[in-house]
Amino acid sequence: MSKTITTFDECFSKAFAEGLSDIKFFVRKGENLTVEELKAEAVAFQCAINNGQAVQVASVD
Amino acid sequence: MSVSLEIVGSILSDYKRDHGLRPAAPGHIPANDEIPIKTRLLHPYVEQRGIVDQINIFEVDVIGHHIIAQVQTYFGAIGAYSNGDIANIYYAQNQNLCWRRFAVCKEMYHCMIDRLPNSRVNTLASLSSLLSHLAVDTTSVTGGFPPFTSEKAAELYSLETLFPLEFRLRHEADYRSGQVSDTDLATMYRIPLQYVQIGFDPNYMQAIRMLRGRLLQLD
């Protein structure tokens, strides 16, 4: 049974080990934004991608 | 990494040659096929100039509160079923058209500008450092961090591509006199409001004028 990945280190260690060569983000800044909030969002984003919640589109416009 | 707007001028030049470069008409809300600069038409120019063979775009069922998009690059994938070097751009489903366009365009630029190994994020340490910089920009204290410099450059290139200086100059008099508002322009060009405001900041405009050099003639 595969283990659910929930921590930042686990999530991205796996991604880099699987060949991720570079990653960049577009961040919409808010007041008092913390790195912990961003890490949590990055993990949520990655989990959604890994769980098949990403649909390829031809374009956005 | 130094910021050079040559790449923006080059992309816009190709866009003008193939699709024309026409500013939006004040008071007119464009349909999707009337948006002055469309990211879907930029896509082939980016792939031609890019560091990857293929760029894919995905909508992700996630609520992006702060992270609204990202690009993940895979180099050197080998094997019989490999697609070569690829970049996957992911955007959060909850973003509107203006933010989606701006974010996708920004991430496309990473596929052209992140050529040097030190501009890439491929370790936990560099990823943590990038997120720290994105949360609080400390470069004035800590010095430059190439991946963060790249983030800022790509953001600037996105603005200069989707609402280029050529168009801003066309609207500047009306904007300064209040005949057209930043909200009007955000709607006309389908970009986030805050980037219209940045685009018309006098110091920013002056800097971009110097960096762009010779501008393109509008149709």
Interface residues (C-beta under 8 A of the other chain):
Chain A: F8 D9 F12 S13 A15 F16 G19 L20 S21 D22 I23 K24 F25 F26 V27 R28 K29 G30 L33 T34 V35 E37 L38 K39 E41 A42 A44 F45 A48 I49 Q53 A54 V55 Q56 V57 A58 S59 V60 D61
Chain B: N32 I35 K38 T39 R40 H43 N56 I57 F58 E59 V60 D61 V62 G64 H65 H66 I67 I68 A69 Q70 V71 Q72 T73 Y74 F75 G76 A77 Y90 Y91 A92 L97 W99 R100 R101 F102 A103 V104 K106 E107 H110 D114 R120 V121 N122 T123 L124 L127 S128 L130 L131 S132 L134 A135 V136 P147 S150 E151 A154 E155 R190
